[in-house]
Amino acid sequence: MNVVQGMRSNAQPDPIEEDPIQKVVKKTAKKAKTSNSTTVDTSDLVLVTEESHGAKFDLILDQDTRIRGVRAQGGKVLFNVPRELAARALKHVHVTSGRLVSSE
């Protein structure tokens, strides 16, 4: 087929055959990505401040462990504590004094 300037070629390039293993890897990655974004890990401890519109702060469990507080709707601060640190977090002074409560 002769191509002249201004004309579009209707000839389609040969499709490059993709490796079937790569296709499977891509599909499983997409499935994992969508399943992770829709599920919430309920095994973690979620602590919420009692007061709204208070100062945002970090929950310091020991010298090396800090849990960053995240501002939620209504001005409260949320802390998502991993399961392995939950026992230590429940002994924190803010939890025992009532400043932080479990959301469950």
C-alpha distance (Angstrom), angle and dihedral (degrees) to the residues before:
residue distance angle dihedral
M1 . . .
N2 3.74 . .
V3 3.76 114.9 .
V4 3.75 117.7 -152.3
Q5 3.77 124.0 -167.5
G6 3.79 109.0 -87.7
M7 3.79 94.9 26.5
R8 3.74 123.4 104.7
S9 3.72 120.4 -132.9
N10 3.78 115.8 -126.2
A11 3.75 92.0 -164.3
Q12 3.77 110.2 111.9
P13 3.77 120.5 -145.4
D14 3.75 117.8 -112.3
P15 3.80 108.8 -89.9
I16 3.76 112.5 -115.7
E17 3.76 108.3 -125.3
E18 3.78 110.0 -124.1
D19 3.77 121.0 -139.4
P20 3.84 108.8 -99.0
I21 3.80 91.2 -137.8
Q22 3.80 90.2 56.7
K23 3.81 89.8 51.5
V24 3.80 91.1 54.3
V25 3.80 91.8 46.8
K26 3.80 91.3 51.0
K27 3.80 92.6 48.2
T28 3.79 93.6 50.0
A29 3.80 91.0 46.6
K30 3.80 90.4 53.2
K31 3.80 91.5 47.8
A32 3.79 92.1 48.7
K33 3.78 91.4 48.1
T34 3.80 93.5 51.7
S35 3.80 93.9 43.2
N36 3.82 92.2 50.7
S37 3.76 93.8 49.8
T38 3.81 94.5 50.9
T39 3.80 99.0 45.4
V40 3.77 124.4 71.9
D41 3.77 119.3 -149.7
T42 3.80 101.4 -118.9
S43 3.81 93.8 -178.1
D44 3.80 91.3 77.4
L45 3.79 120.8 89.0
V46 3.81 114.2 -116.6
L47 3.79 116.7 -157.1
V48 3.81 122.6 -168.3
T49 3.78 130.3 -167.0
E50 3.80 116.9 -115.8
E51 3.78 94.8 -141.0
S52 3.76 121.4 66.9
H53 3.80 122.7 -141.1
G54 3.79 92.3 20.7
A55 3.77 124.9 140.1
K56 3.80 117.6 -70.2
F57 3.82 112.1 -117.9
D58 3.81 142.9 166.1
L59 3.79 123.6 -108.8
I60 3.82 104.6 -127.1
L61 3.80 111.5 -159.6
D62 3.80 98.5 171.7
Q63 3.77 139.8 -22.8
D64 3.81 94.2 -69.3
T65 3.81 102.4 28.1
R66 3.78 122.3 80.3
I67 3.77 127.2 162.3
R68 3.76 113.8 -155.9
G69 3.77 117.5 -134.0
V70 3.80 118.2 -130.2
R71 3.79 122.3 -151.8
A72 3.81 111.8 -121.6
Q73 3.77 133.5 -169.7
G74 3.76 112.2 -65.8
G75 3.80 92.1 34.4
K76 3.80 96.1 -83.8
V77 3.81 121.8 137.2
L78 3.82 119.6 -124.9
F79 3.80 127.0 -155.9
N80 3.82 120.0 -163.9
V81 3.81 103.4 -156.9
P82 3.84 117.4 -166.7
R83 3.79 116.0 -119.9
E84 3.82 93.9 -111.9
L85 3.83 91.2 56.1
A86 3.81 96.7 42.0
A87 3.82 95.7 96.3
R88 3.80 91.4 51.8
A89 3.82 92.4 45.5
L90 3.81 92.3 53.3
K91 3.83 88.5 58.8
H92 3.82 92.4 53.7
V93 3.80 116.0 120.3
H94 3.83 92.8 -120.0
V95 3.81 90.7 55.9
T96 3.79 95.5 44.9
S97 3.81 92.1 46.4
G98 3.80 92.0 50.6
R99 3.79 99.0 -113.3
L100 3.82 89.6 116.6
V101 3.79 123.6 39.2
S102 3.78 132.7 -177.0
S103 3.79 113.6 -101.7
E104 3.82 92.8 -142.4
